[in-house]
Amino acid sequence: MSHTNKKYWYPYVSPYDPCKPITVKSYPTPPQLYMGFQPPNLAQFETPKQALFHGTLWPALYSKYDKRGDET
């Protein structure tokens, strides 16, 4: 089963809304949702500074945050 870390949803668009509608929105999902369990001996970042910078001890669980917002 394939997965993507970005999910999409389609909000309701009212015919009476005065603003331009946003028809598709997206949101990121973390990689650990797709791991059934944490495998033993999972590779770690080399230094504590790298782990702190990325917010996790394991590169496999790191997901870069998309700063563009939730519009696609």
N, C-alpha and C positions, 0 to 999 in steps of 0.2 A: 504494500500500500504506500503510495507516495503522498507526501505532505508538503505544504509550503508554510513558511513562518508568517505569511501575511494572509489574513482572512478578509472577506468582503461582505458587506451587508447593504441592503437597498432600503433606505428609509421611505416612509410614506411621504408623498408629495401632494399637498392639498391644491386643488384648482383655484383656491381663493388666496393663496399665499402671495403677498406682494413682492417677495424677494425671489431672486433667481434660485431655483431649486438645486440642491446637491443630490444627484440621483444615486451615486455610489460612494460609500465611505469604506475605509479600510482600517484595520488595526493589527498590530503585530502580536504574535503568540510566542512564548518562550520555548526554546528547544527541549527542555526537560519534559514537556507535555508529550513528546513523541518517543521518549525512552521509557520502556516498561520498568526498568530498574537501572541503577547506576552500576555499570560493569566494574569488576575489580581491576585494580592497577590502571585506572583511567589517568591519562597524561595530565600533568599539572603545569601551571606556568612556572618559568624558571626562577623568578624572584618574587618575594612578597610584594614588591612595588608594582610589578606587572599585575599580580592578582588583585591588588587594591584598586588599580586603575580600571580594570575590567569588571570589578564587582563580583568576581567568582574565582574559585581556585582552579577550575578546570576549563580549558579552552573550548571543549565540546559543549559546554553549557552557556557560553557567551553568545549574546545576540546583540548586534549593533542597533542602537535606537535610531529610527528614521525621524529626523527633525522637521520634515516638511509638513507635518500635521496629518490629519486623517483623511484629507481629500485625495483622490487619486488623479 
